[in-house]
Amino acid sequence: MVEITDTDFELLVTAELDALPDAIVENLDNLVIAIEDIPEDGSADLLGLYDGLALTERGNYGFGEIPDRITLYKNNLQAICNTLDELRDEVHITLVHEIAHHFGIDDARLHELGWA
């Protein structure tokens, strides 16, 4: 298990977001990226969670909606990694996976693409 400080984890997440293609980042509409230690239910296998309405499901979406949220679970991500490079890779994979849900891509399709 690799452990880093909360600040270093936030910097790692920011770096991985910055590394994503501009075309993806520019379309992250009304979305917040949050970091929590563990999920509310305490599950150890959940690395990230998308909570919101996918872009493909939005109708008259526009003003005053609560932002969608992607939550990364720091302790769970650290627990499956032995090195900082592995952690960086898992954060990247988890971000891409959850962002895909924001764009309306379901788990079955992500599995076909190798992201689930």
PDB file as gemmi writes it, atoms N, CA and C in Angstrom:
CRYST1    1.000    1.000    1.000  90.00  90.00  90.00 P 1                      
ATOM      1  N   MET A   1       0.845  -1.183   0.000  1.00  0.00           N  
ATOM      2  CA  MET A   1       0.000   0.000   0.000  1.00  0.00           C  
ATOM      3  C   MET A   1       0.885   1.239   0.000  1.00  0.00           C  
ATOM      4  N   VAL A   2       0.532   2.173  -0.860  1.00  0.00           N  
ATOM      5  CA  VAL A   2       1.242   3.441  -0.894  1.00  0.00           C  
ATOM      6  C   VAL A   2       0.392   4.480  -0.171  1.00  0.00           C  
ATOM      7  N   GLU A   3       1.039   5.339   0.594  1.00  0.00           N  
ATOM      8  CA  GLU A   3       0.313   6.401   1.301  1.00  0.00           C  
ATOM      9  C   GLU A   3       0.974   7.735   1.003  1.00  0.00           C  
ATOM     10  N   ILE A   4       0.126   8.714   0.662  1.00  0.00           N  
ATOM     11  CA  ILE A   4       0.613  10.077   0.472  1.00  0.00           C  
ATOM     12  C   ILE A   4      -0.300  11.032   1.237  1.00  0.00           C  
ATOM     13  N   THR A   5       0.154  12.228   1.424  1.00  0.00           N  
ATOM     14  CA  THR A   5      -0.634  13.214   2.161  1.00  0.00           C  
ATOM     15  C   THR A   5      -1.850  13.627   1.345  1.00  0.00           C  
ATOM     16  N   ASP A   6      -2.818  14.202   2.022  1.00  0.00           N  
ATOM     17  CA  ASP A   6      -4.002  14.702   1.330  1.00  0.00           C  
ATOM     18  C   ASP A   6      -3.622  15.738   0.283  1.00  0.00           C  
ATOM     19  N   THR A   7      -2.693  16.615   0.617  1.00  0.00           N  
ATOM     20  CA  THR A   7      -2.247  17.652  -0.319  1.00  0.00           C  
ATOM     21  C   THR A   7      -1.599  17.035  -1.548  1.00  0.00           C  
ATOM     22  N   ASP A   8      -0.725  16.056  -1.338  1.00  0.00           N  
ATOM     23  CA  ASP A   8      -0.070  15.395  -2.473  1.00  0.00           C  
ATOM     24  C   ASP A   8      -1.072  14.631  -3.327  1.00  0.00           C  
ATOM     25  N   PHE A   9      -2.093  14.052  -2.694  1.00  0.00           N  
ATOM     26  CA  PHE A   9      -3.120  13.348  -3.454  1.00  0.00           C  
ATOM     27  C   PHE A   9      -3.910  14.339  -4.312  1.00  0.00           C  
ATOM     28  N   GLU A  10      -4.263  15.474  -3.751  1.00  0.00           N  
ATOM     29  CA  GLU A  10      -4.971  16.510  -4.515  1.00  0.00           C  
ATOM     30  C   GLU A  10      -4.126  16.973  -5.698  1.00  0.00           C  
ATOM     31  N   LEU A  11      -2.824  17.147  -5.485  1.00  0.00           N  
ATOM     32  CA  LEU A  11      -1.932  17.547  -6.573  1.00  0.00           C  
ATOM     33  C   LEU A  11      -1.866  16.465  -7.654  1.00  0.00           C  
ATOM     34  N   LEU A  12      -1.846  15.207  -7.242  1.00  0.00           N  
ATOM     35  CA  LEU A  12      -1.823  14.103  -8.185  1.00  0.00           C  
ATOM     36  C   LEU A  12      -3.105  14.099  -9.022  1.00  0.00           C  
ATOM     37  N   VAL A  13      -4.257  14.274  -8.378  1.00  0.00           N  
ATOM     38  CA  VAL A  13      -5.534  14.307  -9.089  1.00  0.00           C  
ATOM     39  C   VAL A  13      -5.556  15.473 -10.070  1.00  0.00           C  
ATOM     40  N   THR A  14      -5.103  16.623  -9.633  1.00  0.00           N  
ATOM     41  CA  THR A  14      -5.056  17.802 -10.497  1.00  0.00           C  
ATOM     42  C   THR A  14      -4.159  17.557 -11.698  1.00  0.00           C  
ATOM     43  N   ALA A  15      -3.018  16.948 -11.476  1.00  0.00           N  
ATOM     44  CA  ALA A  15      -2.095  16.649 -12.575  1.00  0.00           C  
ATOM     45  C   ALA A  15      -2.730  15.688 -13.573  1.00  0.00           C  
ATOM     46  N   GLU A  16      -3.461  14.695 -13.077  1.00  0.00           N  
ATOM     47  CA  GLU A  16      -4.114  13.741 -13.974  1.00  0.00           C  
ATOM     48  C   GLU A  16      -5.254  14.396 -14.748  1.00  0.00           C  
ATOM     49  N   LEU A  17      -5.964  15.309 -14.128  1.00  0.00           N  
ATOM     50  CA  LEU A  17      -6.995  16.070 -14.853  1.00  0.00           C  
ATOM     51  C   LEU A  17      -6.358  16.932 -15.930  1.00  0.00           C  
ATOM     52  N   ASP A  18      -5.255  17.580 -15.583  1.00  0.00           N  
ATOM     53  CA  ASP A  18      -4.549  18.429 -16.546  1.00  0.00           C  
ATOM     54  C   ASP A  18      -4.000  17.629 -17.719  1.00  0.00           C  
ATOM     55  N   ALA A  19      -3.717  16.351 -17.502  1.00  0.00           N  
ATOM     56  CA  ALA A  19      -3.152  15.506 -18.556  1.00  0.00           C  
ATOM     57  C   ALA A  19      -4.212  15.003 -19.541  1.00  0.00           C  
ATOM     58  N   LEU A  20      -5.486  15.157 -19.192  1.00  0.00           N  
ATOM     59  CA  LEU A  20      -6.547  14.715 -20.093  1.00  0.00           C  
ATOM     60  C   LEU A  20      -6.621  15.636 -21.304  1.00  0.00           C  
ATOM     61  N   PRO A  21      -7.063  15.108 -22.432  1.00  0.00           N  
ATOM     62  CA  PRO A  21      -7.188  15.949 -23.628  1.00  0.00           C  
ATOM     63  C   PRO A  21      -8.141  17.129 -23.395  1.00  0.00           C  
ATOM     64  N   ASP A  22      -7.806  18.271 -23.976  1.00  0.00           N  
ATOM     65  CA  ASP A  22      -8.623  19.474 -23.823  1.00  0.00           C  
ATOM     66  C   ASP A  22     -10.066  19.242 -24.234  1.00  0.00           C  
ATOM     67  N   ALA A  23     -10.298  18.450 -25.268  1.00  0.00           N  
ATOM     68  CA  ALA A  23     -11.655  18.199 -25.750  1.00  0.00           C  
ATOM     69  C   ALA A  23     -12.524  17.543 -24.678  1.00  0.00           C  
ATOM     70  N   ILE A  24     -11.915  16.750 -23.825  1.00  0.00           N  
ATOM     71  CA  ILE A  24     -12.664  16.122 -22.730  1.00  0.00           C  
ATOM     72  C   ILE A  24     -12.916  17.139 -21.626  1.00  0.00           C  
ATOM     73  N   VAL A  25     -11.867  17.803 -21.191  1.00  0.00           N  
ATOM     74  CA  VAL A  25     -11.967  18.726 -20.061  1.00  0.00           C  
ATOM     75  C   VAL A  25     -12.919  19.880 -20.374  1.00  0.00           C  
ATOM     76  N   GLU A  26     -12.903  20.368 -21.600  1.00  0.00           N  
ATOM     77  CA  GLU A  26     -13.764  21.486 -21.984  1.00  0.00           C  
ATOM     78  C   GLU A  26     -15.235  21.125 -21.900  1.00  0.00           C  
ATOM     79  N   ASN A  27     -15.567  19.853 -21.961  1.00  0.00           N  
ATOM     80  CA  ASN A  27     -16.956  19.411 -21.928  1.00  0.00           C  
ATOM     81  C   ASN A  27     -17.399  18.888 -20.567  1.00  0.00           C  
ATOM     82  N   LEU A  28     -16.615  19.146 -19.553  1.00  0.00           N  
ATOM     83  CA  LEU A  28     -17.006  18.764 -18.195  1.00  0.00           C  
ATOM     84  C   LEU A  28     -17.878  19.878 -17.636  1.00  0.00           C  
ATOM     85  N   ASP A  29     -19.140  19.837 -18.008  1.00  0.00           N  
ATOM     86  CA  ASP A  29     -20.084  20.892 -17.693  1.00  0.00           C  
ATOM     87  C   ASP A  29     -20.714  20.689 -16.320  1.00  0.00           C  
ATOM     88  N   ASN A  30     -20.597  21.699 -15.459  1.00  0.00           N  
ATOM     89  CA  ASN A  30     -21.252  21.704 -14.151  1.00  0.00           C  
ATOM     90  C   ASN A  30     -20.883  20.450 -13.345  1.00  0.00           C  
ATOM     91  N   LEU A  31     -19.587  20.231 -13.213  1.00  0.00           N  
ATOM     92  CA  LEU A  31     -19.064  19.022 -12.580  1.00  0.00           C  
ATOM     93  C   LEU A  31     -18.016  19.381 -11.534  1.00  0.00           C  
ATOM     94  N   VAL A  32     -18.120  18.743 -10.379  1.00  0.00           N  
ATOM     95  CA  VAL A  32     -17.178  18.931  -9.287  1.00  0.00           C  
ATOM     96  C   VAL A  32     -16.417  17.626  -9.085  1.00  0.00           C  
ATOM     97  N   ILE A  33     -15.114  17.725  -8.893  1.00  0.00           N  
ATOM     98  CA  ILE A  33     -14.297  16.560  -8.527  1.00  0.00           C  
ATOM     99  C   ILE A  33     -14.015  16.677  -7.036  1.00  0.00           C  
ATOM    100  N   ALA A  34     -14.421  15.654  -6.283  1.00  0.00           N  
ATOM    101  CA  ALA A  34     -14.230  15.655  -4.837  1.00  0.00           C  
ATOM    102  C   ALA A  34     -13.354  14.475  -4.438  1.00  0.00           C  
ATOM    103  N   ILE A  35     -12.717  14.611  -3.298  1.00  0.00           N  
ATOM    104  CA  ILE A  35     -11.892  13.537  -2.746  1.00  0.00           C  
ATOM    105  C   ILE A  35     -12.387  13.247  -1.336  1.00  0.00           C  
ATOM    106  N   GLU A  36     -12.649  11.979  -1.086  1.00  0.00           N  
ATOM    107  CA  GLU A  36     -13.009  11.532   0.255  1.00  0.00           C  
ATOM    108  C   GLU A  36     -12.123  10.347   0.603  1.00  0.00           C  
ATOM    109  N   ASP A  37     -11.960  10.086   1.883  1.00  0.00           N  
ATOM    110  CA  ASP A  37     -11.124   8.962   2.294  1.00  0.00           C  
ATOM    111  C   ASP A  37     -11.736   7.624   1.881  1.00  0.00           C  
ATOM    112  N   ILE A  38     -13.003   7.411   2.241  1.00  0.00           N  
ATOM    113  CA  ILE A  38     -13.703   6.164   1.934  1.00  0.00           C  
ATOM    114  C   ILE A  38     -15.162   6.477   1.609  1.00  0.00           C  
ATOM    115  N   PRO A  39     -15.845   5.545   0.927  1.00  0.00           N  
ATOM    116  CA  PRO A  39     -17.276   5.741   0.678  1.00  0.00           C  
ATOM    117  C   PRO A  39     -18.070   5.727   1.985  1.00  0.00           C  
ATOM    118  N   GLU A  40     -19.249   6.341   1.959  1.00  0.00           N  
ATOM    119  CA  GLU A  40     -20.102   6.383   3.150  1.00  0.00           C  
ATOM    120  C   GLU A  40     -20.414   4.998   3.693  1.00  0.00           C  
ATOM    121  N   ASP A  41     -20.596   4.027   2.800  1.00  0.00           N  
ATOM    122  CA  ASP A  41     -20.945   2.680   3.261  1.00  0.00           C  
ATOM    123  C   ASP A  41     -19.727   1.866   3.696  1.00  0.00           C  
ATOM    124  N   GLY A  42     -18.538   2.465   3.584  1.00  0.00           N  
ATOM    125  CA  GLY A  42     -17.319   1.802   4.037  1.00  0.00           C  
ATOM    126  C   GLY A  42     -16.768   0.760   3.085  1.00  0.00           C  
ATOM    127  N   SER A  43     -17.373   0.608   1.907  1.00  0.00           N  
ATOM    128  CA  SER A  43     -16.892  -0.420   0.984  1.00  0.00           C  
ATOM    129  C   SER A  43     -15.449  -0.142   0.574  1.00  0.00           C  
ATOM    130  N   ALA A  44     -14.671  -1.203   0.532  1.00  0.00           N  
ATOM    131  CA  ALA A  44     -13.238  -1.074   0.247  1.00  0.00           C  
ATOM    132  C   ALA A  44     -12.918  -1.198  -1.236  1.00  0.00           C  
ATOM    133  N   ASP A  45     -13.891  -1.644  -2.045  1.00  0.00           N  
ATOM    134  CA  ASP A  45     -13.597  -1.885  -3.455  1.00  0.00           C  
ATOM    135  C   ASP A  45     -14.059  -0.751  -4.378  1.00  0.00           C  
ATOM    136  N   LEU A  46     -14.719   0.266  -3.840  1.00  0.00           N  
ATOM    137  CA  LEU A  46     -15.177   1.381  -4.662  1.00  0.00           C  
ATOM    138  C   LEU A  46     -14.075   2.439  -4.723  1.00  0.00           C  
ATOM    139  N   LEU A  47     -13.587   2.705  -5.934  1.00  0.00           N  
ATOM    140  CA  LEU A  47     -12.486   3.656  -6.117  1.00  0.00           C  
ATOM    141  C   LEU A  47     -12.977   5.054  -6.456  1.00  0.00           C  
ATOM    142  N   GLY A  48     -14.123   5.121  -7.126  1.00  0.00           N  
ATOM    143  CA  GLY A  48     -14.687   6.402  -7.513  1.00  0.00           C  
ATOM    144  C   GLY A  48     -16.171   6.254  -7.762  1.00  0.00           C  
ATOM    145  N   LEU A  49     -16.864   7.402  -7.807  1.00  0.00           N  
ATOM    146  CA  LEU A  49     -18.305   7.377  -7.999  1.00  0.00           C  
ATOM    147  C   LEU A  49     -18.737   8.627  -8.740  1.00  0.00           C  
ATOM    148  N   TYR A  50     -19.578   8.438  -9.759  1.00  0.00           N  
ATOM    149  CA  TYR A  50     -20.199   9.565 -10.465  1.00  0.00           C  
ATOM    150  C   TYR A  50     -21.615   9.714  -9.938  1.00  0.00           C  
ATOM    151  N   ASP A  51     -21.970  10.904  -9.520  1.00  0.00           N  
ATOM    152  CA  ASP A  51     -23.308  11.195  -9.030  1.00  0.00           C  
ATOM    153  C   ASP A  51     -23.826  12.394  -9.805  1.00  0.00           C  
ATOM    154  N   GLY A  52     -24.770  12.153 -10.693  1.00  0.00           N  
ATOM    155  CA  GLY A  52     -25.308  13.249 -11.477  1.00  0.00           C  
ATOM    156  C   GLY A  52     -26.151  12.746 -12.625  1.00  0.00           C  
ATOM    157  N   LEU A  53     -26.439  13.641 -13.532  1.00  0.00           N  
ATOM    158  CA  LEU A  53     -27.234  13.346 -14.711  1.00  0.00           C  
ATOM    159  C   LEU A  53     -26.327  13.426 -15.931  1.00  0.00           C  
ATOM    160  N   ALA A  54     -26.117  12.291 -16.578  1.00  0.00           N  
ATOM    161  CA  ALA A  54     -25.214  12.232 -17.726  1.00  0.00           C  
ATOM    162  C   ALA A  54     -25.633  13.227 -18.805  1.00  0.00           C  
ATOM    163  N   LEU A  55     -24.654  13.724 -19.529  1.00  0.00           N  
ATOM    164  CA  LEU A  55     -24.929  14.695 -20.596  1.00  0.00           C  
ATOM    165  C   LEU A  55     -25.941  14.156 -21.596  1.00  0.00           C  
ATOM    166  N   THR A  56     -25.928  12.858 -21.837  1.00  0.00           N  
ATOM    167  CA  THR A  56     -26.849  12.253 -22.800  1.00  0.00           C  
ATOM    168  C   THR A  56     -28.282  12.195 -22.290  1.00  0.00           C  
ATOM    169  N   GLU A  57     -28.489  12.417 -21.010  1.00  0.00           N  
ATOM    170  CA  GLU A  57     -29.819  12.336 -20.415  1.00  0.00           C  
ATOM    171  C   GLU A  57     -30.403  13.707 -20.083  1.00  0.00           C  
ATOM    172  N   ARG A  58     -29.655  14.739 -20.335  1.00  0.00           N  
ATOM    173  CA  ARG A  58     -30.117  16.079 -19.978  1.00  0.00           C  
ATOM    174  C   ARG A  58     -31.038  16.627 -21.055  1.00  0.00           C  
ATOM    175  N   GLY A  59     -32.159  17.169 -20.623  1.00  0.00           N  
ATOM    176  CA  GLY A  59     -33.082  17.797 -21.557  1.00  0.00           C  
ATOM    177  C   GLY A  59     -32.902  19.302 -21.519  1.00  0.00           C  
ATOM    178  N   ASN A  60     -33.776  19.972 -20.813  1.00  0.00           N  
ATOM    179  CA  ASN A  60     -33.715  21.428 -20.683  1.00  0.00           C  
ATOM    180  C   ASN A  60     -32.810  21.808 -19.523  1.00  0.00           C  
ATOM    181  N   TYR A  61     -31.608  21.373 -19.600  1.00  0.00           N  
ATOM    182  CA  TYR A  61     -30.613  21.600 -18.564  1.00  0.00           C  
ATOM    183  C   TYR A  61     -29.963  22.952 -18.826  1.00  0.00           C  
ATOM    184  N   GLY A  62     -29.789  23.747 -17.800  1.00  0.00           N  
ATOM    185  CA  GLY A  62     -29.150  25.012 -18.105  1.00  0.00           C  
ATOM    186  C   GLY A  62     -28.842  25.904 -16.933  1.00  0.00           C  
ATOM    187  N   PHE A  63     -29.796  26.199 -16.080  1.00  0.00           N  
ATOM    188  CA  PHE A  63     -29.530  27.215 -15.072  1.00  0.00           C  
ATOM    189  C   PHE A  63     -29.945  26.734 -13.687  1.00  0.00           C  
ATOM    190  N   GLY A  64     -29.026  26.823 -12.762  1.00  0.00           N  
ATOM    191  CA  GLY A  64     -29.337  26.584 -11.366  1.00  0.00           C  
ATOM    192  C   GLY A  64     -29.280  25.149 -10.890  1.00  0.00           C  
ATOM    193  N   GLU A  65     -28.876  24.221 -11.727  1.00  0.00           N  
ATOM    194  CA  GLU A  65     -28.795  22.831 -11.298  1.00  0.00           C  
ATOM    195  C   GLU A  65     -27.612  22.626 -10.348  1.00  0.00           C  
ATOM    196  N   ILE A  66     -27.785  21.718  -9.437  1.00  0.00           N  
ATOM    197  CA  ILE A  66     -26.690  21.339  -8.552  1.00  0.00           C  
ATOM    198  C   ILE A  66     -25.634  20.651  -9.412  1.00  0.00           C  
ATOM    199  N   PRO A  67     -24.360  20.948  -9.199  1.00  0.00           N  
ATOM    200  CA  PRO A  67     -23.320  20.312 -10.024  1.00  0.00           C  
ATOM    201  C   PRO A  67     -23.295  18.794  -9.859  1.00  0.00           C  
ATOM    202  N   ASP A  68     -22.992  18.104 -10.957  1.00  0.00           N  
ATOM    203  CA  ASP A  68     -22.699  16.684 -10.880  1.00  0.00           C  
ATOM    204  C   ASP A  68     -21.412  16.542 -10.075  1.00  0.00           C  
ATOM    205  N   ARG A  69     -21.171  15.326  -9.593  1.00  0.00           N  
ATOM    206  CA  ARG A  69     -20.017  15.130  -8.708  1.00  0.00           C  
ATOM    207  C   ARG A  69     -19.327  13.810  -9.027  1.00  0.00           C  
ATOM    208  N   ILE A  70     -18.021  13.899  -9.143  1.00  0.00           N  
ATOM    209  CA  ILE A  70     -17.184  12.707  -9.193  1.00  0.00           C  
ATOM    210  C   ILE A  70     -16.404  12.685  -7.890  1.00  0.00           C  
ATOM    211  N   THR A  71     -16.517  11.583  -7.177  1.00  0.00           N  
ATOM    212  CA  THR A  71     -15.785  11.433  -5.922  1.00  0.00           C  
ATOM    213  C   THR A  71     -14.737  10.345  -6.100  1.00  0.00           C  
ATOM    214  N   LEU A  72     -13.512  10.668  -5.725  1.00  0.00           N  
ATOM    215  CA  LEU A  72     -12.421   9.696  -5.694  1.00  0.00           C  
ATOM    216  C   LEU A  72     -12.181   9.318  -4.239  1.00  0.00           C  
ATOM    217  N   TYR A  73     -12.010   8.026  -3.983  1.00  0.00           N  
ATOM    218  CA  TYR A  73     -11.820   7.534  -2.622  1.00  0.00           C  
ATOM    219  C   TYR A  73     -10.346   7.229  -2.382  1.00  0.00           C  
ATOM    220  N   LYS A  74      -9.700   8.173  -1.738  1.00  0.00           N  
ATOM    221  CA  LYS A  74      -8.242   8.169  -1.542  1.00  0.00           C  
ATOM    222  C   LYS A  74      -7.739   6.887  -0.885  1.00  0.00           C  
ATOM    223  N   ASN A  75      -8.316   6.510   0.230  1.00  0.00           N  
ATOM    224  CA  ASN A  75      -7.800   5.338   0.950  1.00  0.00           C  
ATOM    225  C   ASN A  75      -7.945   4.058   0.139  1.00  0.00           C  
ATOM    226  N   ASN A  76      -9.060   3.918  -0.578  1.00  0.00           N  
ATOM    227  CA  ASN A  76      -9.268   2.726  -1.391  1.00  0.00           C  
ATOM    228  C   ASN A  76      -8.293   2.681  -2.562  1.00  0.00           C  
ATOM    229  N   LEU A  77      -8.050   3.821  -3.173  1.00  0.00           N  
ATOM    230  CA  LEU A  77      -7.073   3.875  -4.264  1.00  0.00           C  
ATOM    231  C   LEU A  77      -5.672   3.550  -3.753  1.00  0.00           C  
ATOM    232  N   GLN A  78      -5.294   4.118  -2.625  1.00  0.00           N  
ATOM    233  CA  GLN A  78      -3.967   3.843  -2.063  1.00  0.00           C  
ATOM    234  C   GLN A  78      -3.809   2.367  -1.699  1.00  0.00           C  
ATOM    235  N   ALA A  79      -4.892   1.765  -1.212  1.00  0.00           N  
ATOM    236  CA  ALA A  79      -4.826   0.381  -0.715  1.00  0.00           C  
ATOM    237  C   ALA A  79      -4.498  -0.626  -1.811  1.00  0.00           C  
ATOM    238  N   ILE A  80      -4.836  -0.309  -3.064  1.00  0.00           N  
ATOM    239  CA  ILE A  80      -4.584  -1.275  -4.142  1.00  0.00           C  
ATOM    240  C   ILE A  80      -3.284  -0.998  -4.883  1.00  0.00           C  
ATOM    241  N   CYS A  81      -2.522  -0.013  -4.420  1.00  0.00           N  
ATOM    242  CA  CYS A  81      -1.299   0.383  -5.108  1.00  0.00           C  
ATOM    243  C   CYS A  81      -0.084   0.194  -4.213  1.00  0.00           C  
ATOM    244  N   ASN A  82       1.017  -0.234  -4.836  1.00  0.00           N  
ATOM    245  CA  ASN A  82       2.265  -0.412  -4.097  1.00  0.00           C  
ATOM    246  C   ASN A  82       3.276   0.690  -4.356  1.00  0.00           C  
ATOM    247  N   THR A  83       3.050   1.452  -5.426  1.00  0.00           N  
ATOM    248  CA  THR A  83       3.983   2.523  -5.764  1.00  0.00           C  
ATOM    249  C   THR A  83       3.207   3.781  -6.148  1.00  0.00           C  
ATOM    250  N   LEU A  84       3.905   4.886  -6.163  1.00  0.00           N  
ATOM    251  CA  LEU A  84       3.299   6.145  -6.574  1.00  0.00           C  
ATOM    252  C   LEU A  84       2.871   6.086  -8.036  1.00  0.00           C  
ATOM    253  N   ASP A  85       3.653   5.426  -8.884  1.00  0.00           N  
ATOM    254  CA  ASP A  85       3.275   5.286 -10.289  1.00  0.00           C  
ATOM    255  C   ASP A  85       1.979   4.487 -10.453  1.00  0.00           C  
ATOM    256  N   GLU A  86       1.828   3.423  -9.667  1.00  0.00           N  
ATOM    257  CA  GLU A  86       0.585   2.646  -9.706  1.00  0.00           C  
ATOM    258  C   GLU A  86      -0.589   3.505  -9.255  1.00  0.00           C  
ATOM    259  N   LEU A  87      -0.392   4.306  -8.214  1.00  0.00           N  
ATOM    260  CA  LEU A  87      -1.449   5.186  -7.721  1.00  0.00           C  
ATOM    261  C   LEU A  87      -1.836   6.197  -8.796  1.00  0.00           C  
ATOM    262  N   ARG A  88      -0.847   6.773  -9.434  1.00  0.00           N  
ATOM    263  CA  ARG A  88      -1.106   7.737 -10.512  1.00  0.00           C  
ATOM    264  C   ARG A  88      -1.932   7.075 -11.620  1.00  0.00           C  
ATOM    265  N   ASP A  89      -1.565   5.854 -12.001  1.00  0.00           N  
ATOM    266  CA  ASP A  89      -2.305   5.130 -13.038  1.00  0.00           C  
ATOM    267  C   ASP A  89      -3.741   4.842 -12.601  1.00  0.00           C  
ATOM    268  N   GLU A  90      -3.928   4.408 -11.374  1.00  0.00           N  
ATOM    269  CA  GLU A  90      -5.272   4.089 -10.882  1.00  0.00           C  
ATOM    270  C   GLU A  90      -6.142   5.342 -10.780  1.00  0.00           C  
ATOM    271  N   VAL A  91      -5.568   6.451 -10.369  1.00  0.00           N  
ATOM    272  CA  VAL A  91      -6.316   7.705 -10.329  1.00  0.00           C  
ATOM    273  C   VAL A  91      -6.736   8.089 -11.746  1.00  0.00           C  
ATOM    274  N   HIS A  92      -5.826   7.950 -12.696  1.00  0.00           N  
ATOM    275  CA  HIS A  92      -6.139   8.269 -14.092  1.00  0.00           C  
ATOM    276  C   HIS A  92      -7.276   7.386 -14.617  1.00  0.00           C  
ATOM    277  N   ILE A  93      -7.164   6.088 -14.399  1.00  0.00           N  
ATOM    278  CA  ILE A  93      -8.187   5.145 -14.858  1.00  0.00           C  
ATOM    279  C   ILE A  93      -9.533   5.467 -14.205  1.00  0.00           C  
ATOM    280  N   THR A  94      -9.522   5.742 -12.917  1.00  0.00           N  
ATOM    281  CA  THR A  94     -10.762   6.030 -12.203  1.00  0.00           C  
ATOM    282  C   THR A  94     -11.382   7.332 -12.695  1.00  0.00           C  
ATOM    283  N   LEU A  95     -10.568   8.354 -12.905  1.00  0.00           N  
ATOM    284  CA  LEU A  95     -11.091   9.608 -13.450  1.00  0.00           C  
ATOM    285  C   LEU A  95     -11.724   9.396 -14.824  1.00  0.00           C  
ATOM    286  N   VAL A  96     -11.027   8.706 -15.699  1.00  0.00           N  
ATOM    287  CA  VAL A  96     -11.558   8.451 -17.045  1.00  0.00           C  
ATOM    288  C   VAL A  96     -12.866   7.673 -16.954  1.00  0.00           C  
ATOM    289  N   HIS A  97     -12.900   6.670 -16.097  1.00  0.00           N  
ATOM    290  CA  HIS A  97     -14.100   5.851 -15.911  1.00  0.00           C  
ATOM    291  C   HIS A  97     -15.283   6.706 -15.468  1.00  0.00           C  
ATOM    292  N   GLU A  98     -15.078   7.528 -14.449  1.00  0.00           N  
ATOM    293  CA  GLU A  98     -16.175   8.345 -13.914  1.00  0.00           C  
ATOM    294  C   GLU A  98     -16.560   9.472 -14.878  1.00  0.00           C  
ATOM    295  N   ILE A  99     -15.595  10.053 -15.551  1.00  0.00           N  
ATOM    296  CA  ILE A  99     -15.897  11.079 -16.562  1.00  0.00           C  
ATOM    297  C   ILE A  99     -16.706  10.462 -17.696  1.00  0.00           C  
ATOM    298  N   ALA A 100     -16.402   9.224 -18.047  1.00  0.00           N  
ATOM    299  CA  ALA A 100     -17.173   8.537 -19.082  1.00  0.00           C  
ATOM    300  C   ALA A 100     -18.641   8.440 -18.675  1.00  0.00           C  
ATOM    301  N   HIS A 101     -18.904   8.171 -17.406  1.00  0.00           N  
ATOM    302  CA  HIS A 101     -20.291   8.145 -16.934  1.00  0.00           C  
ATOM    303  C   HIS A 101     -20.938   9.524 -17.111  1.00  0.00           C  
ATOM    304  N   HIS A 102     -20.195  10.581 -16.880  1.00  0.00           N  
ATOM    305  CA  HIS A 102     -20.694  11.951 -17.083  1.00  0.00           C  
ATOM    306  C   HIS A 102     -21.114  12.145 -18.540  1.00  0.00           C  
ATOM    307  N   PHE A 103     -20.390  11.517 -19.453  1.00  0.00           N  
ATOM    308  CA  PHE A 103     -20.707  11.616 -20.878  1.00  0.00           C  
ATOM    309  C   PHE A 103     -21.744  10.586 -21.326  1.00  0.00           C  
ATOM    310  N   GLY A 104     -22.236   9.758 -20.396  1.00  0.00           N  
ATOM    311  CA  GLY A 104     -23.295   8.812 -20.713  1.00  0.00           C  
ATOM    312  C   GLY A 104     -22.833   7.438 -21.125  1.00  0.00           C  
ATOM    313  N   ILE A 105     -21.596   7.114 -20.897  1.00  0.00           N  
ATOM    314  CA  ILE A 105     -21.067   5.786 -21.244  1.00  0.00           C  
ATOM    315  C   ILE A 105     -21.256   4.871 -20.038  1.00  0.00           C  
ATOM    316  N   ASP A 106     -21.955   3.756 -20.234  1.00  0.00           N  
ATOM    317  CA  ASP A 106     -22.251   2.863 -19.112  1.00  0.00           C  
ATOM    318  C   ASP A 106     -21.113   1.865 -18.868  1.00  0.00           C  
ATOM    319  N   ASP A 107     -21.244   1.115 -17.769  1.00  0.00           N  
ATOM    320  CA  ASP A 107     -20.196   0.164 -17.382  1.00  0.00           C  
ATOM    321  C   ASP A 107     -19.968  -0.918 -18.421  1.00  0.00           C  
ATOM    322  N   ALA A 108     -21.035  -1.378 -19.078  1.00  0.00           N  
ATOM    323  CA  ALA A 108     -20.873  -2.421 -20.096  1.00  0.00           C  
ATOM    324  C   ALA A 108     -19.966  -1.924 -21.232  1.00  0.00           C  
ATOM    325  N   ARG A 109     -20.219  -0.710 -21.699  1.00  0.00           N  
ATOM    326  CA  ARG A 109     -19.404  -0.146 -22.775  1.00  0.00           C  
ATOM    327  C   ARG A 109     -17.976   0.124 -22.293  1.00  0.00           C  
ATOM    328  N   LEU A 110     -17.844   0.610 -21.070  1.00  0.00           N  
ATOM    329  CA  LEU A 110     -16.498   0.839 -20.515  1.00  0.00           C  
ATOM    330  C   LEU A 110     -15.721  -0.470 -20.423  1.00  0.00           C  
ATOM    331  N   HIS A 111     -16.411  -1.535 -20.089  1.00  0.00           N  
ATOM    332  CA  HIS A 111     -15.755  -2.850 -20.023  1.00  0.00           C  
ATOM    333  C   HIS A 111     -15.262  -3.261 -21.414  1.00  0.00           C  
ATOM    334  N   GLU A 112     -16.093  -3.031 -22.433  1.00  0.00           N  
ATOM    335  CA  GLU A 112     -15.700  -3.347 -23.799  1.00  0.00           C  
ATOM    336  C   GLU A 112     -14.474  -2.554 -24.216  1.00  0.00           C  
ATOM    337  N   LEU A 113     -14.389  -1.317 -23.736  1.00  0.00           N  
ATOM    338  CA  LEU A 113     -13.277  -0.426 -24.087  1.00  0.00           C  
ATOM    339  C   LEU A 113     -12.034  -0.652 -23.211  1.00  0.00           C  
ATOM    340  N   GLY A 114     -12.172  -1.479 -22.170  1.00  0.00           N  
ATOM    341  CA  GLY A 114     -11.048  -1.757 -21.292  1.00  0.00           C  
ATOM    342  C   GLY A 114     -10.879  -0.781 -20.144  1.00  0.00           C  
ATOM    343  N   TRP A 115     -11.923  -0.014 -19.829  1.00  0.00           N  
ATOM    344  CA  TRP A 115     -11.855   0.988 -18.754  1.00  0.00           C  
ATOM    345  C   TRP A 115     -12.682   0.593 -17.535  1.00  0.00           C  
ATOM    346  N   ALA A 116     -13.103  -0.644 -17.455  1.00  0.00           N  
ATOM    347  CA  ALA A 116     -13.908  -1.073 -16.298  1.00  0.00           C  
ATOM    348  C   ALA A 116     -13.364  -2.375 -15.743  1.00  0.00           C  
TER     349      ALA A 116                                                      
END                                                                             
